[in-house]
Amino acid sequence: MTQSPALPAHILFATDLGARSDRAQDRAIRLARDWNAKLTVVHALDTLDAPNDQPSRPTAEGARSRAFSLLREQFDKDVEVVVEEGKPGDVVLQAAEARPVDLIVTGIAGNDPIAQSIFGSATSKLVRKAAAPVLVVKKRGLEPYRRIVVATDLSAASAASLRLALRLFDPSAITLFHVYEAPFSRFLEERDLYEQKLKPGALDDVRRFAVEAAGEAVADQLHVEVVTGDAAVRIADYAAQMDTDLVVAGTQGRSGIVGVLMGSVALALLDEVPCDVMVVPA
């Protein structure tokens, strides 16, 4: 099968080789198969000494052998395994920068991970600094992503998230989700009525954004949701309610500064949503 130019050709799977890393591993392998992509596995040997009451860390050769054994039964193509000493976030970023990586896949918990919690330093570092999109896998399962939410603040930077989602998935499976502003609404007695009056304008704004980002024919296939409130919370609530498989969000927004607007929402989503999250650099 010939690799489609629209799909990722090289996936990097960052793993701590722990028990819960199998979720991210299964997804990385599934995507590599579906997209006929090269797969590189990266594991960091943390240079800190293990506590006396904990098992000693494996050697580089032992980690490499374990990675190969975990993949051998599931993936029949050649796999590159990279094992380096250092902090997980640094090791993964260096491996990604040295290769034409189109997507980084990682999990949410483990022994050394890529993070012991979703907000572990390595995961947040990947999300903030990686040049490639980062897919954080939280759910178990190998079914294709069929219900996708793309978060947007209608900025030119956030359009990158929508365009990537459209490259990878059917437009009819995508919900474009926008949290619109209702200035001073919290001070009004008829807050709901005021917000409802603003909603048609917000829908029009999202429609124009989608047409500019993807064209009218594609925009017509997207489902659109507009709400007010805290962006991360509202997206998380919607994702749980609709049994969403994947939320896609960008690291830059109207400010153009990572960590503000869409950037802060993207980081918050890692903690809030129950499904997988793909964070897209502008």
Secondary structure, 3 states (H helix, E strand, C coil): CCCCCCCCCEEEEECCCCCCHHHHHHHHHHHHHHHCCEEEEEEEECCCCCCCCCCCCCCHHHHHHHHHHHHHCCCCCCEEEEEEECCHHHHHHHHHHCCCCCEEEECCCCCCCCCCCCCCHHHHHHHHHCCCCEEECCCCCCCCCCCEEEEECCCCCCHHHHHHHHHHCCHHHEEEEEECCCCCHHHCCCHHHHHHHHHHHHHHHHHHHHHHHHCHHHHCCCEEEEECCCHHHHHHHHHHHCCCCEEEEECCCCCCCCCCCHHHHHHHHHHHCCCEEEEECC
